[in-house]
């Protein structure tokens, strides 16, 4: 059929222009996505091959929890804080340990970085960063004794447990002779009572990363509050979906997932529940904000039957008797299995969709730990919308110019 007028002839071209613009919009949105740009095909890892090699010793980690709490609260600027740092430097003789001191506002704090490179490492050697805050909270705002809410806590779980796990990993990693670099990052000033809340140590670390550092970082994994004798791990958001997708297979292999058979043929128990998702802002957020694949392994339901952000959290009940060697070993071995199997190297991470929150309930989402980082998804959305609007405007202009010509 013949076209009745030129207008009809141009319609497909208009559609083409609009389609092109929409494509550009969606591209601009995906470029802005925080999810790391590593999009390699899934290469299954034979995780069970490594289970018999696991060496993480929960008893040793628990001894560190007792030692750290015996120092007293590790609030930035205290002798206890300095003693902890000196101990890391003295004991991690096979690691390249460095101190990084900063002052922000009136707060001076120090991150400790311990790096182990493989033989023949170069600028492009992939890196995995394992992170824990070693400071403890300077107040106990949730304590039932109102006379003691202004006193700092000893932080057996919230502080010592993650640091203890890193120290035990520091002992067992060198003989593994991994093909990639591991950095143990002990952050300071994660848990200080400032308004708005800030992750001082993790923010400073993120500020110092070059684009090259960011590009070669395959994973940034935070361990926080992992020693609760009543261990209940869940999916935590925000967090990188591809990196999260590596956790259920590791947990299943070690019998941490209910009704899933572990590598030894045993039936798993409910320790890691991937169908529950809890919102927690922690040291992983500054890394996510600069485009690093980051997740937070945390049990924010501290104590038997505790609700999220309830129980012993931020009280003077956060003491070593609430922490168990068994829980430390469970999480420590899961991390060790991830390291040994190379599960977190870019080539092994499956690009699957984010684990969707299933059981998230209102009271499980805590707003107090929010902050500027909360504006991050909003900023991303606004940036994408702005670019989209600009492109549509350009399309509109082009359309009008064509009309006039
Ligand atoms: Zn805390």
Boltz pocket constraint, residues with backbone or C-beta under 6 A from the ligand:
constraints:
  - pocket:
      binder: B
      contacts: [[A, 137], [A, 158], [A, 191], [A, 314]]
      max_distance: 6.0
